[in-house]
């Protein structure tokens, strides 16, 4: 009796265990399909991107100053003022030049009086000599005196013209339309001839000016196309071409000053605006993916590649040619048209089914 009961109990326990396992399998939830973001691989023209910061300047910038020395009496413009041709910008104390002009006028009047007297005397001596009432020596002396008086009068006229010009030079006038960018002296200062009083950026073309390292300059193609954008508003941009390269490096920074002529600059690119210049060196076809797509596979760079037919992902090692701030240039391992996961890569495993949350090239 006891020996037959024990197998029945064991059989019942096994049956209960099997039924419980079947129930657990029936109640287990299926593995969720993870949403991911992807990109479709494209091969496009690419090269080394160079970006530098600079400022907008006028292509023609002139330092205006007086041609004579003197005390600055007044300055009528300030930085930022608009000027026009013929506009009075500054003036020197004209007292000395006015006195010089009066002295030149007196000298000229005296010289012209002497010239008139010498001409009269020469005419009289010539008549007497022709009639035989004067000697040849007296006639020659009168002729010599006339020549001397003419030379003296000519010199006096030249001095008078110099005095007039010096008086005019006490006024500094604008020679072309533009805008004042710098001031070199204040009223009351004694300034030397040629010293910059007003710096003017003349109307016309504009340049974006950059300090370029020697290595970048050496790698640059002959005539690269440069995109110049306002730093605070990157959507405001224009194209430019290199117009001038400094022949000598800056002694303190070792960089070369490069001026890029702007093609139809927008109004937002005012003088002094901080801009960024971007150029692409090289024109080779390559594959570039977002840096977020990169993961590790056996200690080597890898990405998750999506199989559109099965909706699952597989880990694939790739070769990296260059790391950029927000992307990676791929040298091998991917082909155009393949789909690579860019978000959610850390939670994936080989063969895992996924669904597309967003797909973009």
Backbone torsions as a table, in degrees:
resi	resn	phi	psi	omega
1	UNK	NA	-49.1	-175.5
2	UNK	-69.8	-35.5	-176.2
3	UNK	-69.4	-30.7	179.1
4	UNK	-79.2	-25.7	-177.1
5	UNK	-73.7	-32.9	-175.8
6	UNK	-66.0	-47.4	177.0
7	UNK	-60.1	-35.5	179.0
8	UNK	-64.2	-39.3	179.5
9	UNK	-65.7	-43.8	179.8
10	UNK	-62.8	-41.6	-180.0
11	UNK	-63.9	-38.0	179.1
12	UNK	-66.3	-38.6	-179.8
13	UNK	-67.3	-40.8	177.7
14	UNK	-63.0	-39.7	180.0
15	UNK	-64.7	-40.6	177.8
16	UNK	-63.2	-41.1	179.9
17	UNK	-64.4	-41.1	179.5
18	UNK	-64.6	-43.9	179.7
19	UNK	-64.1	-38.0	179.0
20	UNK	-65.6	-39.9	179.1
21	UNK	-65.1	-41.4	178.8
22	UNK	-63.8	-37.9	179.6
23	UNK	-65.6	-39.2	178.8
24	UNK	-64.7	-39.5	179.9
25	UNK	-65.8	-36.5	-178.9
26	UNK	-71.2	-33.0	-176.9
27	UNK	-88.7	-10.8	-179.8
28	UNK	-67.5	131.7	-179.5
29	UNK	-78.2	144.1	177.7
30	UNK	-68.6	154.5	-179.5
31	UNK	-65.7	130.8	-177.5
32	UNK	-68.6	146.8	176.0
33	UNK	-85.9	120.9	-174.8
34	UNK	-78.5	136.1	173.1
35	UNK	-80.5	139.4	179.4
36	UNK	-138.0	160.5	172.3
37	UNK	-107.5	146.4	-173.7
38	UNK	-137.0	165.8	169.8
39	UNK	-130.8	149.6	175.8
40	UNK	-97.6	127.3	-174.9
41	UNK	-68.0	131.9	175.4
42	UNK	-132.6	143.4	173.8
43	UNK	-100.5	124.6	-176.7
44	UNK	-138.1	166.7	177.5
45	UNK	-68.0	133.5	-178.4
46	UNK	-154.7	164.0	179.2
47	UNK	-162.8	-169.1	-179.8
48	UNK	-79.0	123.5	-178.1
49	UNK	-92.0	125.2	179.0
50	UNK	-114.1	127.1	179.6
51	UNK	-128.3	127.9	179.5
52	UNK	-133.0	155.0	177.5
53	UNK	-99.9	145.8	179.7
54	UNK	-156.1	-167.9	180.0
55	UNK	-134.0	159.6	178.5
56	UNK	-91.2	130.0	177.1
57	UNK	-133.8	162.5	176.3
58	UNK	-76.1	147.0	178.0
59	UNK	-68.1	-30.6	178.7
60	UNK	-120.4	116.1	-179.7
61	UNK	-127.4	119.6	-172.5
62	UNK	-115.1	139.2	173.1
63	UNK	-97.7	112.8	-178.0
64	UNK	-97.2	134.9	179.4
65	UNK	-150.9	173.2	179.5
66	UNK	-81.8	150.2	177.5
67	UNK	-85.6	-6.8	178.3
68	UNK	-129.6	161.7	176.8
69	UNK	-86.3	158.2	178.3
70	UNK	167.3	-178.1	179.2
71	UNK	-93.4	127.7	-178.8
72	UNK	-70.7	115.0	-177.5
73	UNK	-83.6	-41.7	-179.9
74	UNK	-156.3	152.8	173.0
75	UNK	-130.6	122.1	-168.9
76	UNK	-98.6	-0.7	-178.9
77	UNK	-129.3	158.8	176.8
78	UNK	-131.4	173.6	-179.4
79	UNK	-60.2	131.1	179.9
80	UNK	96.8	-12.9	-178.8
81	UNK	-71.1	146.7	175.7
82	UNK	-88.1	135.2	179.8
83	UNK	-125.0	157.4	179.3
84	UNK	-127.3	160.9	178.5
85	UNK	-59.8	135.6	179.5
86	UNK	84.6	-4.6	-179.4
87	UNK	-73.8	137.3	178.5
88	UNK	-74.6	121.3	-177.4
89	UNK	-101.1	-39.3	-178.4
90	UNK	-162.1	165.8	179.5
91	UNK	-149.3	150.9	175.7
92	UNK	-96.5	162.8	172.5
93	UNK	-64.1	117.3	-172.6
94	UNK	-89.6	7.8	-172.0
95	UNK	-58.2	-50.7	-178.0
96	UNK	-62.9	-41.0	-178.8
97	UNK	-69.4	-34.7	176.0
98	UNK	-65.2	-42.5	176.9
99	UNK	-64.1	-40.2	177.8
100	UNK	-63.0	-36.5	178.6
101	UNK	-67.8	-40.6	178.3
102	UNK	-64.1	-40.7	177.6
103	UNK	-63.9	-38.8	179.0
104	UNK	-67.6	-36.5	176.8
105	UNK	-64.0	-42.3	179.5
106	UNK	-65.5	-41.9	178.7
107	UNK	-63.5	-39.7	179.2
108	UNK	-65.9	-41.7	179.0
109	UNK	-62.9	-41.7	179.1
110	UNK	-65.5	-42.3	-179.6
111	UNK	-65.0	-40.0	178.9
112	UNK	-68.2	-34.2	175.0
113	UNK	-64.1	-43.7	177.4
114	UNK	-63.8	-36.0	178.8
115	UNK	-66.4	-40.2	178.3
116	UNK	-63.9	-42.7	179.1
117	UNK	-64.9	-41.0	-179.1
118	UNK	-66.6	-37.3	177.9
119	UNK	-65.3	-41.3	179.5
120	UNK	-63.7	-44.9	-179.4
121	UNK	-65.5	-39.3	179.3
122	UNK	-65.0	-41.3	178.2
123	UNK	-63.0	-40.1	178.7
124	UNK	-66.1	-43.4	-179.8
125	UNK	-66.0	-34.6	178.9
126	UNK	-66.3	-39.9	177.7
127	UNK	-64.7	-42.9	179.9
128	UNK	-66.2	-37.8	-179.4
129	UNK	-68.4	-38.0	179.0
130	UNK	-65.6	-31.0	179.8
131	UNK	-87.6	-8.0	179.7
132	UNK	86.6	14.8	179.1
133	UNK	-96.3	-4.9	179.6
134	UNK	-129.8	151.8	-178.9
135	UNK	-82.2	164.6	177.5
136	UNK	-65.6	-34.5	-179.4
137	UNK	-64.9	-41.6	179.1
138	UNK	-65.7	-38.7	177.8
139	UNK	-64.0	-41.3	180.0
140	UNK	-66.8	-37.8	179.3
141	UNK	-65.3	-38.7	179.1
142	UNK	-66.4	-39.0	178.7
143	UNK	-66.3	-41.6	178.1
144	UNK	-63.8	-41.0	178.8
145	UNK	-63.8	-37.1	178.1
146	UNK	-66.4	-42.6	179.0
147	UNK	-62.4	-42.4	178.9
148	UNK	-64.1	-41.6	180.0
149	UNK	-65.5	-38.3	178.1
150	UNK	-64.7	-41.1	178.8
151	UNK	-66.0	-41.2	179.4
152	UNK	-64.3	-40.5	179.2
153	UNK	-66.9	-39.2	178.4
154	UNK	-63.2	-42.7	177.4
155	UNK	-64.3	-37.8	179.3
156	UNK	-66.2	-37.7	177.6
157	UNK	-64.7	-40.8	178.7
158	UNK	-63.4	-42.7	178.4
159	UNK	-64.2	-36.2	178.0
160	UNK	-65.1	-43.4	178.6
161	UNK	-63.9	-38.0	176.7
162	UNK	-63.2	-42.3	-179.8
163	UNK	-64.3	-38.2	177.8
164	UNK	-65.5	-42.9	-179.9
165	UNK	-64.7	-41.6	179.6
166	UNK	-63.1	-37.6	177.8
167	UNK	-66.5	-40.4	176.6
168	UNK	-65.1	-31.3	-178.7
169	UNK	-71.5	-7.1	175.0
170	UNK	-75.6	-8.0	177.2
171	UNK	-111.2	128.6	177.9
172	UNK	-100.3	117.0	-175.9
173	UNK	-112.0	148.9	174.6
174	UNK	-71.7	138.0	-178.0
175	UNK	-105.4	-9.2	-179.1
176	UNK	-160.9	154.4	178.4
177	UNK	-67.8	145.1	-179.8
178	UNK	176.8	-162.6	-178.7
179	UNK	-136.6	139.5	-177.8
180	UNK	-72.8	128.0	-179.3
181	UNK	-112.8	-16.5	-179.6
182	UNK	-159.4	155.2	178.1
183	UNK	-122.1	137.1	-175.5
184	UNK	-110.6	-8.9	-178.1
185	UNK	-158.2	156.3	178.5
186	UNK	-113.9	153.8	178.3
187	UNK	-55.4	138.2	-177.7
188	UNK	101.7	-20.1	179.0
189	UNK	-76.7	146.5	171.7
190	UNK	-90.8	117.6	-173.7
191	UNK	-110.0	147.1	177.5
192	UNK	-85.0	161.5	177.2
193	UNK	-63.5	133.4	179.1
194	UNK	87.0	-7.4	180.0
195	UNK	-66.5	140.5	-179.4
196	UNK	-68.4	122.5	176.2
197	UNK	-103.1	-43.9	-179.6
198	UNK	-137.1	129.3	174.5
199	UNK	-102.2	128.4	-173.2
200	UNK	-122.7	128.8	170.5
201	UNK	-91.3	109.4	-174.2
202	UNK	-75.6	151.4	178.4
203	UNK	-64.4	152.9	-179.8
204	UNK	136.8	-138.3	-177.6
205	UNK	-73.2	160.0	176.6
206	UNK	-123.2	147.9	177.8
207	UNK	-118.7	146.5	164.7
208	UNK	-99.3	122.0	-172.4
209	UNK	-106.5	126.9	-178.2
210	UNK	-127.5	149.7	170.6
211	UNK	-100.0	107.5	-170.0
212	UNK	-104.2	129.2	175.5
213	UNK	-61.7	153.2	-177.1
214	UNK	-62.2	-37.0	-179.0
215	UNK	-65.0	-39.9	178.4
216	UNK	-67.7	-39.8	179.7
217	UNK	-64.8	-37.4	179.8
218	UNK	-68.9	-32.6	-178.9
219	UNK	-84.3	-8.5	-175.8
220	UNK	-71.2	139.6	172.1
221	UNK	-67.2	175.6	-173.2
222	UNK	-62.4	-45.7	-176.0
223	UNK	-140.4	75.1	-178.0
224	UNK	-73.9	148.5	172.3
225	UNK	-86.8	127.5	-173.8
226	UNK	-115.1	131.9	174.6
227	UNK	-96.4	121.3	-178.1
228	UNK	-111.5	126.4	-177.7
229	UNK	-129.6	149.7	175.3
230	UNK	-69.1	130.2	-175.3
231	UNK	-60.4	-41.6	-178.3
232	UNK	-78.1	-21.1	179.4
233	UNK	-135.2	81.4	-175.4
234	UNK	-58.8	-20.7	179.1
235	UNK	-72.4	-18.3	177.8
236	UNK	-88.8	106.8	-173.9
237	UNK	-147.3	168.7	175.7
238	UNK	-156.3	172.8	178.0
239	UNK	-97.0	160.5	179.2
240	UNK	-153.4	160.8	177.4
241	UNK	-128.5	146.0	179.2
242	UNK	-64.2	124.6	-177.6
243	UNK	-106.6	-30.2	-176.0
244	UNK	-155.9	136.3	176.8
245	UNK	-124.1	127.8	-179.5
246	UNK	-61.8	134.2	-178.7
247	UNK	-75.2	-12.5	-175.7
248	UNK	-132.9	141.4	179.8
249	UNK	-75.0	151.8	175.8
250	UNK	-65.9	134.3	-174.4
251	UNK	-65.2	-31.9	-175.8
252	UNK	-90.2	-35.5	-175.9
253	UNK	-104.0	-21.3	-177.6
254	UNK	74.8	12.2	179.7
255	UNK	-101.0	162.6	178.8
256	UNK	-107.1	134.2	178.3
257	UNK	-79.3	120.4	-178.3
258	UNK	-118.4	129.7	178.0
259	UNK	-107.2	122.8	-179.3
260	UNK	-107.9	117.0	177.4
261	UNK	-71.2	125.6	-177.8
262	UNK	-84.9	136.0	179.8
263	UNK	-96.5	112.2	-178.6
264	UNK	50.4	64.2	-179.5
265	UNK	-64.5	139.6	178.0
266	UNK	-70.0	160.6	-179.1
267	UNK	-59.0	-26.4	-178.7
268	UNK	-67.5	-18.9	179.7
269	UNK	-87.0	74.2	178.6
270	UNK	-80.8	168.6	178.2
271	UNK	-61.7	132.2	-179.5
272	UNK	89.2	-5.3	-179.9
273	UNK	-66.0	135.4	177.2
274	UNK	-79.4	127.0	-177.2
275	UNK	-130.0	164.6	173.1
276	UNK	-119.4	135.7	177.5
277	UNK	-109.4	130.8	-177.9
278	UNK	-123.9	130.6	177.4
279	UNK	-135.6	149.3	178.5
280	UNK	-110.9	119.7	178.8
281	UNK	-98.2	121.5	-178.4
282	UNK	98.6	155.2	-178.2
283	UNK	-143.6	66.6	-178.3
284	UNK	-113.4	151.3	178.5
285	UNK	-81.9	137.8	-178.7
286	UNK	-159.9	175.4	-179.4
287	UNK	-115.6	131.1	179.3
288	UNK	-128.8	130.8	-180.0
289	UNK	-124.9	157.2	176.5
290	UNK	-61.7	147.1	-179.9
291	UNK	-64.7	-24.0	-179.7
292	UNK	-69.3	-16.5	179.4
293	UNK	-78.6	-14.2	-173.0
294	UNK	-80.3	135.5	174.6
295	UNK	-140.6	-173.1	-177.6
296	UNK	-111.7	141.6	175.7
297	UNK	-138.3	101.0	-176.5
298	UNK	65.4	32.1	179.4
299	UNK	83.2	2.9	179.9
300	UNK	-117.8	155.4	177.8
301	UNK	-60.0	139.2	-178.7
302	UNK	-151.8	164.2	176.8
303	UNK	-138.2	159.1	174.3
304	UNK	-92.2	121.5	-179.5
305	UNK	-105.1	130.4	-177.6
306	UNK	-91.3	133.6	173.4
307	UNK	-93.5	106.4	-176.7
308	UNK	-60.8	-29.5	-177.4
309	UNK	-68.1	-46.7	-176.4
310	UNK	-95.9	-16.6	-178.4
311	UNK	73.2	20.3	179.3
312	UNK	-113.7	166.3	-177.4
313	UNK	-115.8	154.2	177.1
314	UNK	-137.3	143.1	-179.5
315	UNK	-84.8	131.5	-178.4
316	UNK	-134.7	131.2	176.8
317	UNK	-75.6	144.5	-179.7
318	UNK	-132.4	162.1	172.7
319	UNK	-100.6	136.2	-177.4
320	UNK	-108.9	123.8	178.4
321	UNK	-87.1	-36.6	-176.7
322	UNK	-159.7	138.7	175.8
323	UNK	-97.1	125.6	176.3
324	UNK	-109.7	167.1	-176.9
325	UNK	-56.1	-37.5	-176.3
326	UNK	-124.4	4.8	-177.1
327	UNK	-151.5	176.1	-178.8
328	UNK	-134.4	132.9	176.2
329	UNK	-92.0	120.2	-174.2
330	UNK	-93.9	131.7	179.4
331	UNK	-99.0	-25.8	-179.2
332	UNK	-161.0	160.5	175.0
333	UNK	104.7	-16.1	-179.3
334	UNK	-129.6	149.9	178.5
335	UNK	-123.5	151.4	177.1
336	UNK	-58.2	140.2	-179.9
337	UNK	98.4	-19.9	178.8
338	UNK	-74.5	155.5	-176.6
339	UNK	-110.7	126.6	-176.4
340	UNK	-117.7	137.5	179.0
341	UNK	-77.3	133.2	-179.0
342	UNK	-115.3	-15.8	179.1
343	UNK	-137.7	135.2	-177.1
344	UNK	89.5	19.7	-174.9
345	UNK	-70.5	-25.2	-175.7
346	UNK	-75.8	-17.2	-176.8
347	UNK	-104.3	14.4	-177.0
348	UNK	-100.2	159.0	174.6
349	UNK	-139.3	156.9	-178.3
350	UNK	-57.4	134.1	178.7
351	UNK	81.0	3.4	-177.4
352	UNK	-74.9	134.0	176.6
353	UNK	-75.5	143.3	-178.8
354	UNK	-138.0	162.8	172.3
355	UNK	-126.0	151.3	-174.3
356	UNK	-84.3	119.0	173.2
357	UNK	-84.1	-32.1	179.8
358	UNK	-163.3	141.2	177.4
359	UNK	-131.5	130.9	-179.1
360	UNK	-146.5	153.1	178.3
361	UNK	-76.8	NA	NA
